[in-house]
Amino acid sequence: MLLSEQAYTKIDKELAKYPADQRSSAIMSSLRIAQEENGWLSSDLIAEIAGYIGVEPIAVQEVATFYDMFDMKPVGKFKITVCTNLPCALRDGVKTAEYIKEKLGIGFGETTSDGAFTLKEGECMGACGDSPILLVNNHHMCVRMSQEKIDEMLADMLKEAQA
């Protein structure tokens, strides 16, 4: 078993929400639980989730690779996703991404050599009016991110990563 007993208990709770013939409806939740515990989704973990749910591995793989919140390779302690979709791009989303690339010395899909940061490009996060938008570790949305706010955020994260 690649996940903890607690993770499988959480997956069981998700599976219980659906009729037995619709277990595939729990794929997204199961992937989220697995990624929260493991940090990323390996092919072995995807196969194990498929077996546990009772679906073909390709069904789980399709979901995992379609949504940009799922990581198919290891990421840094802090995964920063920048929205560069058109509305955000028009409100400095692309400039914000370029600034972060310059500050971290990495491009999209890359991780800093110390393993602290991974930078990803994201699609719409549903807060266009608050752009530029950053999403940290899929759970913390940062809005109206100026260069000063980004500098402060990165410094705080670096301190935490080094602690």
C-alpha positions in Angstrom: 0.0 0.0 0.0 1.5 3.3 -1.1 -0.7 5.5 1.1 -1.4 5.6 4.8 -4.4 4.0 6.5 -5.7 7.5 7.1 -5.6 8.3 3.4 -7.5 5.1 2.5 -10.1 6.0 5.1 -10.6 9.4 3.5 -10.9 7.8 0.1 -13.5 5.4 1.5 -15.5 8.4 2.7 -15.4 9.8 -0.8 -16.4 6.5 -2.3 -19.4 6.3 0.0 -20.9 9.4 -1.5 -21.5 7.5 -4.8 -23.5 4.5 -5.9 -21.4 1.3 -6.4 -21.6 1.6 -10.2 -20.3 5.2 -10.1 -17.1 4.8 -8.1 -15.2 6.6 -10.8 -16.9 9.8 -9.5 -14.4 9.7 -6.6 -11.3 9.8 -8.8 -10.6 13.6 -8.3 -11.1 13.4 -4.6 -8.9 10.3 -4.4 -6.1 12.0 -6.4 -6.3 15.1 -4.1 -6.0 12.9 -1.0 -3.1 11.0 -2.5 -1.2 14.1 -3.6 -1.7 15.8 -0.3 0.0 12.9 1.4 2.6 12.0 -1.2 3.3 15.5 -2.6 2.9 14.3 -6.2 1.3 11.5 -8.2 3.6 8.8 -9.5 2.5 6.2 -12.1 2.5 3.5 -9.3 0.3 5.7 -7.1 -2.1 6.3 -10.0 -2.3 2.5 -10.7 -2.9 1.8 -7.0 -5.7 4.4 -6.8 -7.3 2.8 -9.9 -7.1 -0.6 -8.4 -8.5 0.6 -5.1 -11.4 2.4 -6.7 -12.0 -0.4 -9.2 -11.4 1.4 -12.5 -8.9 1.1 -15.2 -5.6 3.0 -14.6 -6.1 5.1 -17.8 -9.3 6.6 -16.3 -7.3 7.9 -13.3 -4.4 8.9 -15.5 -6.7 11.0 -17.7 -8.0 13.0 -14.8 -4.6 13.4 -13.2 -3.1 14.8 -16.4 -6.1 16.9 -17.4 -6.2 19.2 -14.3 -3.2 21.4 -13.6 -3.7 21.1 -9.8 -2.3 17.5 -10.0 1.5 17.1 -10.2 2.9 14.2 -12.2 6.5 14.8 -10.9 7.9 16.0 -7.6 7.4 19.7 -6.8 9.0 22.1 -4.3 7.8 22.7 -0.8 5.9 25.7 -2.3 4.2 25.3 -5.6 3.2 28.7 -6.9 0.7 28.7 -9.8 0.3 32.0 -11.6 -2.9 32.6 -13.6 -2.0 33.8 -17.1 -5.4 33.3 -18.7 -6.6 36.2 -20.8 -8.4 38.3 -18.2 -5.5 38.0 -15.7 -2.9 38.5 -18.5 -4.6 41.8 -19.3 -4.2 42.7 -15.6 -0.5 42.0 -15.3 -0.7 38.2 -14.8 2.0 37.6 -17.4 4.2 40.4 -16.0 3.8 38.9 -12.6 4.8 35.5 -13.9 7.9 37.0 -15.5 8.8 38.8 -12.3 8.6 35.6 -10.3 10.6 33.7 -12.9 13.3 36.3 -12.6 13.2 36.3 -8.8 13.4 32.5 -8.5 15.6 31.9 -11.5 13.3 29.2 -12.9 10.7 28.9 -15.6 7.2 27.3 -15.6 7.3 23.7 -14.7 10.7 24.0 -13.0 11.8 23.7 -9.3 14.5 25.7 -7.6 17.7 23.8 -6.9 17.1 24.0 -3.2 13.6 22.3 -3.7 11.8 25.3 -2.1 9.8 26.5 -5.1 8.1 25.1 -8.1 6.5 27.6 -10.6 3.5 26.6 -12.7 1.2 28.4 -15.1 -2.4 28.1 -14.4 -5.7 28.6 -16.1 -8.6 30.6 -14.7 -8.9 30.6 -11.0 -12.2 32.4 -10.9 -11.0 35.7 -9.4 -10.3 37.8 -12.5 -11.2 41.0 -10.8 -8.5 40.4 -8.2 -5.6 39.7 -10.6 -2.8 39.2 -10.6 -3.6 35.9 -8.9 -1.3 33.3 -7.4 -2.3 30.0 -5.9 0.1 28.5 -3.4 0.1 24.7 -2.9 -3.4 24.5 -4.5 -5.0 25.9 -1.3 -4.0 29.5 -0.6 -5.1 32.1 -3.1 -3.1 35.4 -3.2 -4.8 38.3 -4.9 -3.7 41.7 -6.3 -0.1 40.6 -6.1 2.3 43.6 -6.5 6.0 43.1 -6.7 6.3 44.2 -3.1 3.8 41.6 -1.9 5.5 38.9 -4.0 8.9 39.8 -2.5 7.5 39.6 1.0 5.7 36.3 0.3 8.8 34.7 -1.2 11.0 35.8 1.7 8.5 34.3 4.2 8.3 31.1 2.3 12.1 30.8 2.0 12.4 31.2 5.7 9.9 28.5 6.3 11.5 26.2 3.7 14.9 26.6 5.4 13.5 26.1 8.9 
